[in-house]
Amino acid sequence: MATLRSYAFLDSLQPQVAAHICTTCRGYFPVPGVASLFVEIAPGMAIHGLMDRALKTTPAQPATLVVERAYGMLELHHEDQGVVHAAGAAVLEALGNKLEDRIKPKVVSNTIIRNIQPMHAMIIDKLRMGAMIEPGMSLLIMECEPAAYIALAANEAEKAADIRVVDFTPFGAFGRLYLAGTEAEIDEAAKAANAALEGITGIAGKGGGG
């Protein structure tokens, strides 16, 4: 039996978050404004069955399907929020779960580095899949578990502040987010990202990254 870890509904993908998904996905590209759903389960291979159920019962489009040894993650999107909710309902039914059975996210690290130095910025830019950070900007680094919730944190942060989405990873043992901007904007983005994660209900996880 598969275990539900993350279930994160994004009501409207923000432009940078949508673009970041497009740089990393192998499926159907989402555009800004569509609704999106991230689901993460354990064990990883079982994610294929959930994707199959969602696609057979709804016209939702998949952008991402990740299978790791421990966890599997999928993303589905559609311009109609109702379609995405229906896809999520199909996934939950296949799992035999309800929404309240998901694991509540835990913020593992949450750090703001102010006035980032040039050589540090260059290293981050070399590895990033999103926007670039420039020397002198502030950098928000956030980690959470389960991982897929970090996509919601990134999306809500972009709604709240004029920041750059440098990178985010919504799968694996921990979700990771890098945001760049002015001090004031990064402070606002951090508040929004934390509030988004704190607002998710669910059961307490065991921790430890699996």
C-alpha positions in Angstrom: 0.0 0.0 0.0 1.3 3.5 -0.9 1.4 6.2 1.7 0.3 9.7 0.9 3.0 12.3 1.8 2.3 15.6 0.1 -0.8 16.9 -1.5 -0.4 20.6 -2.5 -3.0 22.4 -4.6 -1.7 25.6 -6.3 -4.7 27.7 -7.4 -2.8 29.8 -10.0 0.7 29.2 -11.1 2.8 32.3 -11.0 4.9 33.2 -14.0 8.4 32.3 -12.6 7.2 29.1 -10.9 5.5 28.0 -14.2 8.7 28.8 -16.1 10.8 26.9 -13.6 8.6 23.8 -14.0 9.0 24.1 -17.8 12.8 24.1 -17.5 12.8 20.9 -15.6 9.8 18.9 -16.7 9.5 16.3 -19.5 5.8 16.4 -19.9 3.2 19.1 -20.9 4.4 22.6 -20.1 2.1 24.6 -17.8 1.5 28.3 -18.5 1.0 31.1 -15.9 -2.5 31.1 -14.4 -3.3 27.4 -14.6 -4.1 25.4 -11.4 -1.6 22.8 -10.4 -1.4 19.8 -8.1 1.7 18.2 -6.6 1.3 14.8 -5.0 4.1 12.8 -3.3 3.8 9.3 -2.1 5.9 6.4 -0.8 7.1 4.0 -2.2 8.2 5.8 -5.4 7.1 3.3 -8.1 3.5 3.5 -7.0 3.2 7.0 -8.5 2.7 5.5 -12.0 -0.7 4.0 -10.9 -1.9 7.3 -9.5 -0.9 9.1 -12.7 -2.8 6.6 -14.7 -5.9 6.9 -12.6 -5.9 10.7 -12.8 -5.3 10.8 -16.6 -8.0 8.2 -17.3 -10.7 10.1 -15.3 -9.8 13.7 -16.1 -8.3 15.9 -18.9 -5.6 17.2 -16.5 -2.2 17.4 -18.1 1.0 16.1 -16.5 4.2 18.1 -16.4 6.3 16.0 -14.0 6.6 12.4 -12.9 9.5 11.6 -10.6 10.3 8.1 -9.4 12.9 7.7 -6.7 13.7 4.7 -4.5 11.8 6.0 -1.5 9.3 8.6 -2.9 7.4 9.3 -6.1 6.0 12.7 -7.1 3.7 13.9 -9.8 2.4 17.3 -11.0 -0.9 17.8 -12.9 -2.3 21.0 -14.2 -5.3 22.5 -16.1 -6.8 25.9 -16.7 -10.0 24.7 -14.9 -9.4 24.4 -11.2 -12.3 21.9 -11.0 -10.5 19.5 -13.3 -7.4 19.6 -11.1 -9.5 19.0 -8.0 -11.2 16.1 -9.8 -7.7 14.7 -10.6 -6.7 15.0 -7.0 -9.9 13.3 -5.9 -9.1 10.4 -8.2 -5.6 10.1 -6.8 -6.9 10.1 -3.2 -9.5 7.5 -4.1 -6.9 5.3 -5.6 -4.8 5.6 -2.5 -7.8 5.0 -0.2 -7.0 8.3 1.5 -8.6 11.6 2.4 -7.0 15.0 2.2 -6.5 15.1 6.0 -4.3 12.0 5.7 -1.5 13.9 4.0 1.6 14.7 6.1 1.8 18.2 7.5 4.9 20.0 6.2 7.8 20.7 8.5 10.2 23.5 7.8 13.7 22.1 8.3 15.7 25.2 7.5 14.8 28.8 6.8 17.7 31.2 6.3 18.1 34.7 4.8 21.6 35.7 3.6 21.8 39.4 3.1 24.1 41.2 0.7 25.4 38.0 -0.9 29.0 38.1 -2.0 30.0 38.0 -5.8 31.7 34.6 -5.7 28.8 33.0 -3.7 26.3 34.4 -6.2 28.4 32.9 -9.1 28.3 29.5 -7.6 24.6 29.6 -7.1 24.0 30.9 -10.6 26.1 28.0 -12.0 23.7 25.4 -10.4 20.4 27.2 -10.7 17.5 26.3 -13.0 15.6 29.5 -12.6 16.5 33.2 -12.4 20.0 34.5 -11.5 21.0 36.1 -8.3 23.2 39.1 -8.5 25.8 40.2 -5.9 24.4 42.4 -3.2 20.9 40.8 -3.3 19.4 38.9 -0.4 18.9 35.2 -0.6 16.2 33.1 1.0 17.0 29.4 1.5 14.3 27.2 2.7 14.0 23.4 3.2 10.9 21.4 4.1 9.7 17.9 4.3 7.8 16.3 2.6 9.4 17.8 -0.4 6.6 18.6 -2.8 5.1 21.3 -0.5 8.1 23.6 -1.4 6.3 24.3 -4.8 3.4 25.9 -2.9 5.9 27.9 -0.8 7.6 29.2 -4.0 4.2 30.1 -5.6 2.9 32.0 -2.6 6.2 33.8 -2.2 6.0 35.0 -5.8 2.5 36.2 -5.3 3.5 38.2 -2.3 6.7 39.9 -3.3 8.8 41.1 -6.3 11.5 38.4 -6.1 13.4 36.1 -8.4 12.8 32.4 -8.2 16.3 31.1 -8.5 15.6 27.4 -7.9 13.3 25.0 -6.2 13.2 21.2 -5.9 9.9 19.6 -5.0 11.0 16.0 -4.8 13.5 13.9 -2.8 14.1 13.7 1.0 13.7 17.5 1.3 12.1 20.2 -0.8 14.5 23.1 -1.4 13.8 26.7 -2.4 16.1 29.6 -3.3 14.7 33.1 -3.8 16.6 36.3 -4.5 15.7 40.0 -4.2 16.0 43.1 -2.1 16.0 42.8 1.7 12.5 44.1 2.0 11.1 41.9 -0.8 12.8 38.8 0.5 11.4 39.4 4.0 7.9 39.6 2.5 8.5 36.5 0.5 9.8 34.6 3.5 6.6 35.5 5.4 4.4 34.3 2.6 6.3 31.0 2.1 6.2 30.2 5.8 2.5 31.1 6.1 1.7 28.8 3.1 3.4 25.8 4.8 1.9 26.6 8.2 -1.5 26.7 6.7 -1.4 23.1 5.4 -3.3 20.7 7.6 -2.4 17.0 8.0 -0.9 14.4 10.3 2.5 14.8 11.9 5.4 13.2 10.0 8.1 11.1 11.5 10.8 13.4 10.2 14.3 12.5 9.2 13.8 12.8 5.5 12.7 9.2 5.0 
